Amino acid sequence: MSLNAFQVNEQIVQFSDMDRAYKVNDFVSVYQTPDTISAQEAWRRIQAGILEEVPYQGNPGMTNSDVAYWLVFQVYNSLTDNAQFYLELSYPQLDAVSLSEIHGESAKLLFATGDKFKFSQRSVDNRNFVFPISISSKEQKTFLLNADKRNSAVRFPLRLYSQSHFLETANREQIYLSVYYIFLAVLVISSLMVGLGLSNKVFVWYAVSVFCYGLWLFTWQGFSYQYITSNWPEFNRHFLPFCSQIAIMSLLIFVQSFFETKNTLPAFNRIMNGVLLLFVLGTVVWVIIPNTYVAFAPRLFALRYFCVGLILVFSVTAAINYRKQGMNRSVIFAISYALFFITIVGKILDEYGLIAEFNFVVDPILIGNLMQVIGLSVAMMIMLIKVLREKELLKTTNMELARSLEQTKREASEEPLAPQFEYLTLKSKAVINLADIEYISSDGGYCEFHIKNKEHPEIDRRSLTSLEADLPEYFVRIHRSTIINLNHARQVKSSAVVLTSGVKLVVSRTYKEALLEAAGKS
């Protein structure tokens, strides 16, 4: 009869499936105390009726909690074998958490942990609070769990797993989240490199924004305490509000840069600079005196929510105002953040019990952030393509302008080729007009001067090398035995020169480069 009573009692977690996660919150009784007391004292007060049961809808801390919560629940092992269970409290931001087992009028403390303890003191190495409990077959046990965090929101979503199912679930979750955070890291690094490479601050601020939101999510899920601040519990207890501060600031700066609000919404942009200054001051105060800041934070929630709401209005206004300059950018931004806030609403409804949390395969906040990042990444890719096209067009235009300028300079500074002197006197006393010489060839120790409209060349006894030094610059050597007058060149190639008279002269490889440079073809 006793066994049958356990099986039909709806106030007891009936554990009968090794591959199922049981939502314990449906079976808890919740009490609260304004003071911090031991589990034994709390159980005594509950037994004596001093503590009254409080209404529980899944999230007593949607308003700021200033009490310690005590949860009483019973678990019955319906399995035919003794079993090792894992009780998971999936809310990492609790200062103190303890689990006690009830034996009659006494409460035996099993585990004591929380953010005010070092991470190494956790009973199970996990970002959430996980407690291993053993229950024999057909045995029922009563547990008392304490969740304590003051001046902050408090949640205590409890799930009960078999040990094997918990480890399998945790490992799978670890793989998914590792892939997700690696994706964020790659996105941050690539966006930062693009921004620095192109000297474009929008991409730099996008990288900063993704990093800050990733850090906030990393902390909100409890990973920062596990991997970053595990040995600094006092710092860890206030790290989440710090991350939320810098995430909001990075979002605001990114929106200002993304929609160029300094030019498109100058008045509103100045207001947002004032809001940004408030958050900067709040962050500085948090760094200097974190305990004081956190203590006064609840009194400033109204101002904080007003500023966040103002930022949302500013973002929407900026997106609408920017649609003429870039409709794609405005639409993608609006969709991305709309999806993000829809998932936030879903999370809130889940916490209030209006939506069953098992409807979500993974945390809706994680889904929303992923959808937001993917959407904004698409917008940034479109923007990158546009920037690269504009950069390429600008490069081409600059090259054309440079060539045009160089041509103009050359034409402006270029003077007609003219001889340094008009005539050359030969040893035979013959006088030759340099402008009439088509080319000069060498035959041993003699030079032959081929004159325009003259059938036979003039001959002089001298070497071609000694003569070359006395000639003006428009006379160019094209062969060891030939010098030409460029003013009589009709066609200059790398292998031959054709003169206006029709004479074709061979160009040797030794003098090819100098010829092309002199002719202006290099």
Disulfide bonds with the S-S distance in Angstrom:
none
